[in-house]
Amino acid sequence: MGDASHSHLSQSLIYRILDANLDRAREGLRIIEEWCRFGLNSAPLTEECKSLRQELAKWHRDEFRAARDTLGDPGTDLSHPQEEQRHSLSDVLRSNFCRVQEALRVLEEYGKLDSAAMGAACKQLRYRVYTLESQLTGWQRHQKLQSAYLYLVTSPVENLLAVVEAALEGGLTLVQYRDKDADDLTRLRTAEKLKQLCHRYGALFLINDRVDLALAVEADGVHLGQQDVPIAFARQLLGPQRLIGRSTTNPEEMRRALQDGADYIGVGPVYATPTKVGKPAAGLEYVRYAVQHATVPWFAIGGINPENLADVLTAGAERVAVVRAIMEAEQPTLLTQFFVSQLNRVQTVRASEARK
C-alpha cells in the first residue's frame, strides 16, 4: 500500500473516531439538557447545555459524517449490564456526564491530529462540562432542600440503619447523621452506609459538625453548631454545591447565620430536650420571630413530637426537625407518615389562603 493510500486510510479512521465521539457527546448533553429544562426548570443550565451542543456542532464536519460506518462498527453490538438499566435519575445523569466527559477527552486527543484548534476547543468544553455537573448537583440539592419539610436528626441507636430506612419508606427526604461519641472509624463507616441508603431513596444526607467526614463520604452537606467552624471556612472546603446548615437559638445567631450564607437554619430548641443539654428552650416566641425574619429554609427543632406539633405549626413553622420522636418510635414509618401528612396539610392550607 502506497503512502498516499495509507494516509487516506488513517485519516478516514480518525474521522470515524471524531464522528462517533461528537455524536456521543452531543447525545449525552441532550439527555442532561432535557432534565435541566423540564425537571429543574432552570433556564441558565438549559442554556449552557444548548450552548455546549452548538459549540460541538460547529466541529462536526461533513467529512466526519461521510467516514461513518455503522454496519461495520463492532461497538454497536457491545453492551454492559449497567448500561441496560438505570436505578434512579441520579444514575441517568451521572452516566451521561461520564459519557460526555469521556467523549470530549477522546475528541481533544484525536482532534489534535486534524486541527490543533479542535483539540484546544474540546479541552475547554470538557472543563465547562465539569462545571455544569457541579452546578446541576448543587441546584438539585437546593431544590430538594426547598421541598423538604421533615428533617430527621439521628441519635445513636442499635438499629440505626433500619430506623432510618423505615423513615425513608414513610416519605422522609432529609437526614442528618449525628453521633457525638463514636470513634472516627465507626462514624466514617456508618456515614457511608447512611449516605448510600439515603441516596437510594432520593433523600439528602448531611453530617453533623464534621466537614472532613462530609467530604470523605461525599455527603450532600454538613450541619454546624454555634461552636463549630465558621460557615465561610466550611464553604471553602465544601464548595458552593453542597449544603451548609447552622443551629440558631436566638435572633442574633440567626442574623449571623444568614449573613454568613447558611443554606438553611435550625430554630430552637423549641422545647427542652436531652439532645441539647444545658440549653434552655427558645420557645414558640423564637419560632414566631423566624416566621418574620428568616430568609432561607428553617426548621423548628427541639423536643417536637406528635403531641405538640400542632402548637409549633400554629406558631407559623412550616418545617420541623425531629430526633427522638422517630428514632425511638416503635413504628418509625407510621410516625414519619404522620409528620409528613401534617406538614403537607399545613402547606396546602397556607397556599390556599395565599391565593385568596
Secondary structure as UniProt FT lines:
FT   HELIX           3..34
FT   HELIX           35..39
FT   HELIX           43..59
FT   HELIX           62..66
FT   TURN            71..72
FT   HELIX           74..77
FT   HELIX           81..83
FT   HELIX           89..114
FT   HELIX           116..146
FT   STRAND          150..153
FT   TURN            158..159
FT   HELIX           160..169
FT   TURN            170..171
FT   STRAND          174..177
FT   HELIX           184..200
FT   TURN            201..202
FT   STRAND          204..208
FT   HELIX           211..216
FT   TURN            217..218
FT   STRAND          221..224
FT   TURN            226..227
FT   HELIX           231..238
FT   TURN            240..241
FT   STRAND          243..248
FT   HELIX           251..260
FT   STRAND          264..267
FT   HELIX           274..276
FT   TURN            277..278
FT   HELIX           283..293
FT   STRAND          298..301
FT   TURN            306..308
FT   HELIX           309..314
FT   TURN            315..316
FT   STRAND          320..322
FT   HELIX           324..327
FT   HELIX           332..355
//
